[in-house]
C-alpha cells in the first residue's frame, strides 16, 4: 500500500540571492534578529526532506522482495521515509508564510510574490513536462513494463499538469498516473497553497490569520477521515490540499510565532520545553513505525499525518530558536545543506532517471535485491545529483537571481495597516 503513494516536494526552495529566505522586505514593528540573515540549517532541513524521499523511492519502494531477518528490522526504522512530504510542507508553510507576512503591506505584494514563484517553480517543471511528451511520443505504446509505468497514456488527463491540478485528478481516478509525473502531486498541492495563502494574509489581520491556520490544522484530520469513510480510498486524503492543510498550517503557525517579540522571548527562555515536546512527539512517531498499512488505517489517516506534522514543526523550532550543538552539527553539515539547495531538481528528476537506468540495463522496474541492482541504483543517484547540480547552475540559480533583482517588494505604504507583531494582544 505504501509504495502506491508518492513522496515529497521541495518546491518551497526559496531564493539563494538577494535577501534571505526569512529576512523581512517590508518594515514592521519588530524584526526578529534571528531571521535577519540566511539560516543555513533550514537548507539542512530541506536536505533531510529530500533524503527521506530518496530513501523511500530508491530503497524501500525498490525492495520488491521482502527482506528477511535482521535486515527487515533496519528497514523498519525508515518505514516513515515517505513523510518527507510532510517535512517539505511544514518548511514551505514556514518560509512562504513568513515571506508573505513580512511583505503584507507592500504595494506590489501580489505581483512580486507570484513572479518570484513563477521563476522558481515553472521553468524546470515545464521542461519536465516537455520531456514527458517526448517520452509518450516514442514510448507511449511500448509493451515493456517500466516504459508503460513511466509514460502510460489515458490515466490522468495531461492538461491537468500544466494547471497544477493533477492531484485532484489523481484523487478522482484513484491513481497517480504515469510515474514520470507521479511525484508532481505535491507540487500541485504547494502551488494551490501559493495561490490561496497570499489572499488570506493580505486581507486578514494577524489574529485572523492565526484563527484560519488553527482551523486548517484541526479541520484537515476531520476531512481526511470523512473522505476515507466515504470510500474514496487512501489516495485522496494523501494528495488533496484540504487534507494536507495541517502540515502547511503548522509551518505558517511557526512563522507567525517567531515574528512575535513576546512569543520569541518566551521560546528563547523555554527551549527545554520545546525539546521535551519534540521528544514526546517522537515517541508517538516511533509508535507509528509499527503500523504496517498506515494509509488505510482510519486512526492513522485521522491523527497520524497531524502527529508527523507537529513533530516536524517542533524540529523546525529547535533549529530556529537558539539551535544547540547537535542541531548545528546535523543540519549545518555541508553535504546535507548542499543537497537541500539542489533539492527541487533532485525531486523532479529522481524517479524518471532511476526507471530509465534500470529499464535500459535490466529491462525491468528498479529494485535493490541484488548487488548489480544496488550498484545501478547508486549510478542512478549519481546521475540525478549531477543533473540537479547542472540544473541549479545553468537554469535555477540564474532565474532566481534575475527574479529577485527585478521583482522587489516595495516599502511604500498601502491601504493595509502595519503589522503589530510585537503587540501583547497578538495571541
N, C-alpha and C positions, 0 to 999 in steps of 0.2 A: 504493500500500500504506500509506504513512504516514498518509494522511488518513483511513483507516479506524479509526485508533487515537485515542481521546480523550486530552485533555491533563489538566493537573494540578489538584490540590485544595489550597485554602488552609484546610482545616479545622483546621489547627494554630494559628490565630489565638487567642491567649490573652487574658486579661483586661486591660483598659486601666485598671482601677481597683484600689484596694487595693494589695497588694504587687505587685511587678513580676513579669514572666514568669520571671525567673531567680533571684529572691530566695528564700532558704530560709525556710519557715514553721516548721520544727522545728529546734532547735539540733543541731549536730553538732560534732565535734572541731575542725574548722577551716572557716571560711567564706571563700570567695574574695571579696575586696573588689570585684573586677570584676563579680561577679554580685549585688552588694548593691542596685543600682538598676536601673531600666529601661534596657536597651541600645537606644538609638534606631536603631542600624544594623541590628538584627535586623528591624525593621519595613521598612527599606530592602531587605533581602534578600527578605522576603516580597513587597515591591512588585516586585522584579525577577522573581520567580517568576510572579506573575500577569501581568506584562507579557509574558513569554515565551508564556504561554497565549494572550493576545490576539493576539500576532503570528502564532502558529500557526493559530488559528481564523479570524481576521479578514483575514489576508493570505495565508499560504501555502496553507491549505486552500481559500481562495476564489479563488485564481489557477488556475481550472479550465482555462484555455488556456495551454499552455506559453509562457513569456516568453522571447523571443529576445534574442540579442546580449548586450551588457554588463549588461542588467538581470538576466539569469539568474545572472550571477556575484555580483551583490549579494544576490539571494535565497538563493544557496547558503550565504552566511555564516550565515543564520538557519535552516539545514536542521535543526538540533538544537533548535529552539524548543520542540518537544514535550517536551523534557526538563525543562520547568518542573515536571512531576510529580515528578521526582527531587529537585529542589531543595526542593519542599514536603515531601517525605518525609524528607529529611535534617533539615530545620528542625524538623519535627514530632517526630522522634526525639529531637533535642536538647532541645527545650522540654518535652515531656511526660516524657521520661526524667528530666530534671533535676528537674521538679516532684515526681515520684514518689520519686526518691532522697532528696530533701530531706525529704519527708513520711513516709518509710519507717516511722518509729516512732510515728506519730500513732495515737491510739486510733480516731478516726473516719476513718481513711485511705481506705477504700473508699467510704463514703457521701459524703464531701466531694468526692472526685475525680469520681465518677460524676454527682453532682448538678450540679457545675460544667460538666462536659462536656455534660450534657443541655441546660442552659440556653444553652450556646454554639452547639450544632450543630442540635438538633432543631427548634426553633420555625421558623426560616427554611426549613429543609429540608422540613418537613411542609407549610408554606404552599405551597412549590413543587409538592409532590405534589398538593395540592388543586387548584391551577391546572391541572395536567396533566389531572386528572379532568374538569375543566370543559372543557378543550380536546378531550378524547376524546369527551365527550358531544355537543359541537356539530360537531366536525370529524373524528371518528374514521373516517368512511366517505367523506371528501372525496376527489375524484379528482385534485386538483392535487398535483403532486409535492412541493412544500415542506410542505403540510399533512400529507401522508401520512408524510413523513420525520419530522416533528415529533411526530405523535400516532398513529402506526400501532399497530394492535391485534395481539394474539396473537403477539408476538415474544418478549418477556421477561415472565414472569408478574409481574403488578403486585404481588402480595403479597410478593415478594422485596425491593421497595424500602423499605417501612417497617421491615423487619427488617435492612436493610443487608447483604444477601447477594446483591444483584443482580450483583455481579462474578462470583460463582460461576455464576449462570445465564447470564451473558454468555459465559463460557468454554465452558459446556456447549453453548450454541446457536451459538457462533462468530459472534456479532454483538452490537453494543452497544445494539440496540433503538431505541426512539423517541429522536430527538435531543434532545427536551426534557429527557430524563433521562439521556442517554448519558454525560454528564460525571460523573455521580454514582458511577461505578465506584470512583473514587479516594476518595470519601467513605466508601464501604463498606470499602475497604482500611484506612483510618485508624480507623474505628470498631471493626473487628475487632482492630486493633493496640491500641486503647484498652481493649478487653475483656481481652486476654491479658497485656499488659505489667504492669499493676498486680499481678497474681497472682505473676508471676515476681519482680518487685522486692521484694515483701513477703516472699516465702518464702525467697529466696536471699540468700546473703552477697554482698558486693561482688565477691569473687573468682568466685562462682558466676554473677553477672550478666555479668561480663566473659567468662567461658567461653561462656555462652549467646549473647551478642552476637557473639562471634567465630565461633561455629558457624553462626549465621544468615547472617553475611556470606559465609562460604565455601560454605555449603550452597545458597544462593539460585541462583548461576550453574549449579550442577550440576542442580538441579531444573528450571531453565529449559531447559537443553539436552536433558535427558531427555524433557520434555514435547514439545519441538519434534520430537525424533527419533521419538517415538511417533505422530507425525502429527496432533497436536492443533491445528496451525495456529499462527500468530503471536500470536493474541489472548490465549490462556490464559497464556503466560509474561509477558504485559504487565499483566494485571489481577488476578492472584491474589496473596494476601498472602504465601505462602511464596516466590513468585518475586520479590517486591519487598522481601524482608526485609533485603537488603543495604543498600539506601538508608536504611531506618528504623534498621537496626543501626548504620550509621556515625554517625547522629545521636546515638543513645544512647551510643555509644563516646566521642564528643566530650564529652557531658555528664558522663560518669564521669571522664574525664581532667582536665577543668578544675576538678573538685572535689577533686583530689588535690594537696596542698600541694607535694609533691616534683615531680610532673609539671608543675604550673603554673610552678614556679620554673624548671624546665628549658625549658619552652615560651617563657617570657619572655626567657631568655638565648639562645635558638636560633631567633629569629624569621626570620632569614635562611634557615635550613634549611626552615622551613615555606613560605616564599616560593618556594624552589627546588623543593620538592615540588609546589607549586601550578603552577609553570611547566612542569615536566616532565609532569605530568598534562595540562596544557593542550596540549602537543604531541600527546599521544595523542588528545585531544578534536578537535584540528584534523584529524587523520588520519581520524576518523570522519565528517567532513563529506563525504568523497568516496565513502562507501558509499550508493548511491542507493536500495537496497531493504534497509534495515537489519533490519527486523523478521522477514524470512525468512532472514537470513544467520546460520548457526549460530555463527560466530565472534563476531559482534556480540551475538547473544542471550546467549551464554555470558559474554563478558567486557565487552562494550560498556556494558551497564547498570551493572556494577560500577565500571568506569572513570569513568563520569559521576558516580556517587555519591561516589566517592573524591575527585574533583575538587571537587565542591560541599562536601564535608566540609573539605577544605583551605581553601576560600574562607571557610567558617564560622570556622575557626580564625584566619585572617588578620583577620577582623572583630572577633573576641573578644579575641585576645591582642595588647594594645598596638597598636591599629589606627593605621596611618600616615595621612598627609595625604590620600592618594588614597582609601583606604577610607572615611575620614570624609566626604570631599567627595562621593563617589559614593553611598554607602549612607546618608549623613545628609542627602541632598538632599531638601528638604521635599516636592516633588511625589511622589517615589518613596516616601517614608515615609507620606504620606497615602494613596497607592494601596495600600500594604501594610496599612494599618489597615482599609480597606473591602474588602480582597481577597476575603473569603468571599462576600459578596453579589455582587461583580463576577463571581466564578467561577460562582456558581449562575445568575445572570441572563443571562450574555453570549451563549450560543448561542441560547437561545429568543428573546430580543429581536432579535437580528440576523436570524434566519429570519423572524420576523413582519414586520419592516420591509421586507425585500426581497420577501417574498411579497405584502405588501399593495400595494407600489408597482409592482413589476415582474412579480409573479406567478410568480417562479421562485426557486431557491435562491440564496444570497448569492454574489456574485462581485466582483472588483475589476479587471475587464478593460477598463473604460472610465470616463471621468470621472464620469458620473452615478452609476454603481455605487459608485465610491470615495467620492463625496460622501454617498451614503446610508449607507455603512458608517461614516463619521465621525459622522453623525447617530445611528446606532445606538449607537456607542460613547459619545457624549454622553448618550444616554438611559440606558444602563447605569450610567454613573458617577453620574448624578443619582438613579436609583432606589437605587443602592447607598448613596449618602450619606443618603438618606431612611431606608432600612432601618437604617443604623447609628445615626442619631439617634433614631429613633422606637422601634425594637424591639431591636436587638442591644445597644447600649450600656446601656440601662436594665436589660435582662435580665442582662448581665454584672455590672453594679453590684449588682443585687439578689442574685445568686448569691454574689458574693464578700463581701458583707456578712452574709449569712445562714449560709453554709456555710464555716466556717473550720477549718483543721487544728488540732487540739488539740495542746498541748505536753506533755500528761500522758504519762508513760512507759507503754509497753505491755510485753507479754511479749517483744517483739523487742529484741535487743541494740542499743545505739547504734552509729552508723556510725563506723568508724575511718578516715575519709577521708584523714587525714594519715599513716597507717601506712606505713612503708617496705615492708611486706610486701603492700601493695595489689596490686602488679603482679608 
